[in-house]
């Protein structure tokens, strides 16, 4: 017998955490802590749903970044009562969502969750239990080897209700999971599936993780187009082997995406001002034509996970516009006049609260400071746009009672923050070890005309700071819950805890 993750990783109850922390100022929280801004999350989720709806595409939300029921609800517009299409990287993520998923099933909503790794024998009993609880067609499994089909055929009829939906993973160049479109392995999988007594093909899936290397909207769209074409080639090759009629109803689904490519499609809906180059205009036309051709044969959906909170890695891709996001909730993007500019810090919803443990103004070429938060709070993944593991935001602790209601006074008149595409002046997390993070000051320390006389931002021992991490998925791993603020509600930057969201834990 296998044990569900919630039994192995107990955490404080949400009600106890809320009772203790709601209305607490950020400066009074224990550090390190993970802080989410609900206002930004709402805008990012609305933008993705509006974009896919306007383009006539489906959308499947990945929950691995946050592992919370609350954010999953925002990803699928739970208030709208529509379909719940998700992908999870661990069985535990699905188990932790189970109470909400059961509510959705009870409401008659479509529930469809993919387990996002190729099937393993040890995961099958827990996945089977979830399928029995939620009902036929609710849990889909990844396959990319004929042994996966053989494994499913050994299941007793009572173990899994109805046919088992399987998704063939196609490798479009990332070389993680998946079979290349030209691989002879496709034939072996097709034969196993054709003779299977339990499995049925529900779709094909690919993840273009190497799209994180892009550095502009056009590069991101080129990557999206390559991903789209590669997945179509894999689907046609596989269906040709099986001699399947892929024009049947319902259509076989093609699912593609990573946050850079999925968010890049928002460029398709922007008003083309300022005037774009002929090359870029041709690219948009080529993608639109490809989408129309593929959707005439297949159902097409995008999937992505980190887009609700974003991070420094996403900022570095420059894959989506920025000035528009605050105005898009509930309205199609093409109704607004937007410039196609770079993603900004204003779209990053996750910050890590840290505390200054010591100061070293003269031990190196530039001033340094120590924070009591290293790789286990921030992650160890580098970011291509700057030489660090996090950027200290301009947030500054207040020292007045107005902080209780969301107000604050800035201790520095104009606190600096590092901008990889701008001045490159400010505090960054320049080095990390396990529990230690070393802040390094980048840029000139003396006052200049460009910074309006601000000079270097002085820090104090015991001061709390908010850091934008490189990779939101990894930065959240060692936190049991998120403290949630709402900068729309507060009106001055989200200074007070409004909610606490418990993360699911375990495999």
N, C-alpha and C positions, 0 to 999 in steps of 0.2 A: 504494500500500500504506500502511496506517495502522500506527502503532506502539503497542503496549500501554503503559499508564501505568507499570507496574513497570520497564520498560526506560528510560524517560525520567527517572525520579525514583529513582535508586538510594539506598539507605540502608544503614547498618551492619546486619550480620546480627543476628537476634534472639539467637543464641547468644553473639556477641561482647558485646552489650549486657548480657546476663544475667551473663556471666562478670565483667564490670567492675563492675556495680552491685548485684547481689543481696546482701542483708545490709548495705547501706550505710544509715546513719541519714539521715533527711530533712535534718537540719541540715548534712550533708556533701555534699549534692547541689549541682551548679551551678544557679544561678538566672538567669533564670526557668525553671521546669519545671512540667509538668502532672502532678498527682498524682491517682490514682483509688483509692478505698477499695473493695476487692472485697467486703467484708462487706455494705456498703450496696447495691452493685449486685446481689448475689445476692438480697437481700430484695426490691428493687424489681422485678426480673425475675420472681421467683416470685409476687409479688402480682398482676402483670398476667396471667400464665398461669393462675393459680388462678381469677381473676375471670372471664376469658373462658370457661374450661372450665366453671365452675359455671353460667354463664348460657347455655351451649350455643352460644357464638359462636366463630367462627374468629379467628385472630390472625395478623397479618403484621407483622414487625419491620422498622422502617426502620434502616438502618445508617449514614446520613449523619453522625450526631452523632459517632461514635467511629471509624468506618472501620477496625475491627480484627476479625480472625477470632475472637479469644478472647471478646470481648464478644458478637459475633453468636451464638456457640455458647450462651452463657447466655440470650440472648433467645429461642431456640427450644428450650431444654432439650435440648441435644445429647446429654447422657448418657441421656436417655430414648429416643433413637433414632426420634423421630417425624418428621413432615413438616418441611421447611425452606422456609418461606414468608417472602420478604424483599422489600423495595423499596429501591432505591438511586438516588441523585441523580446519579451519574456512572458512566460505563462503567468507569472505573478502580476504583471500589469493588467491582464484580463481578469484575474481573480479579484483584484482590488476594485475593479470597476463593476463587479457582478451585481451588487444591489441596484445600482442605477440601470444597468442593462436589463435586469428583470422587470423594472418599472416600465422600460421602453417596450419590451415584449408584451407586457400586460396592456399597454396602450394601443397595441396593434401596429406598432412602428416596425419597419424593416431594420433588423439588426444583423450586421455582417462584419465580423472581425477576422483579420488574417493574423496568424502566428508568423512573424516575420523572419524566421530562419527555416532552412530545410529541415524536414521532420527528423526527430531523433527518437529512438525507442523509449528513453526515459521520460520524455515529455508527453508521450501519447496517452497514458492513463489520465493525467490531469486535463488534457485537452478533450478527451472523450467525456469526462465528467462534466465539463463546461458545456459541451454540445448536448448532452442529455438534459441538462438543466435549462438551457436557453432554447433548445428545439432544433429541428432540421434546418440545414442551410445557414446556421448562424456562425459557425467556426470554419474558416478556410485554412488549408495547409499548403505550404510551399514544397514543391518537389523539383529536383533537377538530376535525379538518378533513378534507374528502374527499381532499385532496391526499396525505394520509398513506397512504390506501388505494391510491391510484394508484402511489405510490412502491413499496409492497410488491409490487404486481402486476408491476412491471418486474424483480423479482429472478429470476435463473435458478433453475430447479427445484433445482439442486445447491447453491445458496447457503444455503438454510435447510431443515432437515429437517422434513417434514410441514407441516400447516397452521400459520400464524403466529397465536398468541394475541394478540388486541388488547383493550385496556381503554379504553372511552370515558370521558373525564374530564368530569365535570359540575361546573359552577360553582354552589355553594350560597351565594354572597355574598362570598367572599374576593376574587374578581376577579384571580386569578393565572392558572393555566391552567384550561381547561374551558369548556363550553358551557352556558348557562343552560337549565333545563328547558323554557322557553317559546321558545327560539330556533328560527327557521326553518332554521338550519344543521343541526339534527338530521336533517331530511329529506334533505339532500344527503349527509350522512354515511351515513345508512341506505341510500340508493340505491347509493352506492359500495360499501358492505359487502355488499349483497345480490348485486351482480354481480361481486364479487371472486373471483378464482381461487385466492388464497393465504390471505387473512385470515379468521379466525373470531372472533366475539365471545365473549370469556371472562368479561367482567365490566364493571362501571361503578365509577368511583373518584371520590372527592371529598376535598378537604382543607380543613378549616375553620380556617385560620390566624388569622382574626379572633377565635377563641375565647380568645386570649391576653388579651383585654380583660376577661374575667370576673373577679369578685372574691369569689365565694362558691360553695359546692357547688351551690346551687339555680340560680345563673346559669349555671354550667358544664353542668348537666343540661338546662337550657332550650336552650342552644346545641347540645348533643348531639341533643336532640329535633328541633330545626330542621334540623340537618344530615341526620339520618336521614330526615325527611319530604321534604326537598328532593331527596335522592338517589333516594328511591322515586319521586317525581314524574317525575324525569328518566328513570328506567328504564321506567316505564309509558308515558310519552310516546314514547320511542324504540321500544319494542317494539310499540306500537300502529301506528306508522308502518310498521314492517317486517312487521307481521302475524305476528310470531314467536310460537310457543307457548312461553311462558316457564315453563310448569310441567313441562317435560321434565327428564329426568335425563341428565347432572348439571344442577342448577339453575344459572342465571346468578348470579354472585357480585356482591354489592354491598359495596364496601370503603370505609369511612369512618373518619375520625379525625384528630386532632391530639392531642398529649399532654394538654392540658387536658380535652378532651371524652372521650378514651379512658380516662383515669384517673378521670374523674368517675363512670363507670359503677360503680366500686367502691362508691359510696354505695348502690347498689341492694341490696347484700348485707349491709349493716351492721345490727346489732341496733338497732332504733329507740329508743335511749335516749341522751340525755334525750328526753322526748316532743317530737315534731316538730309544727310547725304544720300545720293542715289543708291549707293551700296546698301545702306541701312534700309531704305525704303524697299529695295528689291528683296532683302532678307525677310522683312515683314510679310510681303506678298507671297514669298515662297512658303513660309510657315503657314499662312492662312490657307493656301492651296493644299498643302500637305494634310492639314487638319481636316479639311472638307473631304478629301479623298479617303482618308483612313476611317473617318466616322461614317462614311457610307457603307462600310463593311463591318466595322467593329464598334463596340461601345468603348469610349475612351475616357479615362479618369486620370487625374493628377493626384499624387500623394506627396506629403511633406510633413515635417515634424517641428523643426526649430523656429519656423516662421512666426509663431505668436509672440515669442520673447526676443528672438534674434540675439546677436552677440558680435564680438569684434571680427570673427571670421566672416560672418555674413556681411558686415560693413565693408570688409576688404574686397568682396566680390564685386561690389558696385553694380549689382545685377538688377536693381529695381529703383524706381523713382522715389523721391522722399517728400517733397513739399505737399503732396496730395493726401497723405494718409490720414491726416486729422480731419479731413472733410468728406471722406468717402463712406462713412458708416451709413448703410441703408440706401445709398444712391449709386447708380452705375458710374464707374470712373469716367466714361466718355462724355458725361454731362458737365464736366469741369474743364477748365483751362489749366493745364499742368505743364510745367517744364520737366524735361527728362533729365533730372539731376541725380546726384548720388544719394544713396541711403545715408541717413544721418543718425547721430546719437539720440535724437528725439524719438526714434523708433525702437530703441533697445529697452526692453521691459525688465530685464534681470540685472540687479546689482548685488554685489556681495558686501555686506557691512563688515568692516574690519576695524581693528584698534591699533593705534601706534604704540609700540612697545619700547622703542628707543630711537635716538637720533645720532647720526654720525656725520656732522657737517664737514669734516676735513679728512676722512680716512681714504678718500679716493679722489679722482679727478673732478668729480661732481658730488654735491651733497647726497647723502643716503639716509634712509630711515628704515626701521624694522617694524613690520606688522606681524601680529600673532595669527597668521593665516598663510599657509604655504600651498603645496600642490594638492593636498587633500581637501582644500576649500576652493581652489581656483583651477585645478587641473595642470597638466604639464604640456599641453599641446601648444606649440608656437603659432604665431599668426604672421602671415607673409608681409603684412603692411607695416610692421614696426617690430623692434627688438625686445619684446616683453611678453608678459603673461597676464596683463590686465592694465587698464587705464584708470587712474583716479579721477572720478567725476568732479564737477565743480561744487557739489553739495558740501555745505559747511554746517557744522553743528550750531544750533541756536542756544541761547542762554537765558531766554525770557519765558515767562509764563504763557505767552501767546503761542508757544510751541504746542501746548496742549490742544489748541484748536486748529492747528495746522500752520500757524505763523512761525516765522523765524527771523533772526537778524544775522546777517552774514558777518562773521568775524573778520573776513578780508573784504575789502570793497569790491574787488574783481578777481576772485580765485581763478587761477589758470587751470586748464585741462588740456592734455596732449591731444593733438589732432593729426593722425598719420598723413592726411591729405592736405594739411594746412601748415600751421606754424611749427609743429613738432616741438612744442615747448610745454612742459608740465611734468607732473609726477607719473611714472609708470611702475608697474611691478617688474623690475629688471632682472631679478633672480628669484628662484624658489627652491626650497627643499621641503621636507615633509610638512612641518608645522610652521616654518619660517618663510616669510616673504620679505624680500629686500626691495624697498622703493628707491628708485634712482631718479634724480632730477635731470630732465633732458632740456637742452637749450640754454640760453644765457641766464645767468643768475641776477645780473644787475638790471635795474629799471631801464626800459627803453620807451621811445615814443610810441612804438607799435602796441605796447600793452598798457598805454595810458598811465604809465608810472607805477604799475602794479608790481613789477619785478617778480622774484621767485616767491611762490606761495610758502609761507612759513608754516611748519607743523609743530605740534606740541605732544609730548608724551601723554598718553591717555586719550588723545583725540580720536574720535571715530570718523571714518571715511567710508565712502561708497565707491566700489570698484566695478567697472564693466569687465567681465571675464572674456577670455578668448572663445571658449566653447561652452555654451549654456548647458548642453546635455551632460557634460562631465562635471561642470562646476556644481550642479545640483545633487550629485550622487550621494555625498556624505552628509546631507542635511535631511532631517526627518520631516521637516515641514517648511513651507514658505510663509513669511510674513507679507501680507498683501496690503498695499496702499492704493489709493485712487486719486491721482492728481487732478482728474476732472472734478471730483467731489470736493477736494480740499481747496482747489483753486490756486494753490501756491507751491505745488511740487510734490504733494503726497508725503506729508510729514508724520502722519499718525497711522497706526495699524488699524485697518478696517476689517480684516478677516485673517484667518489662518487656514491654510490648505495643507493637509497631511499627504505626503508622498507615499505611494506604494513602494515596498521594499522587497528584495529577494528575487530569486530567479523563477 
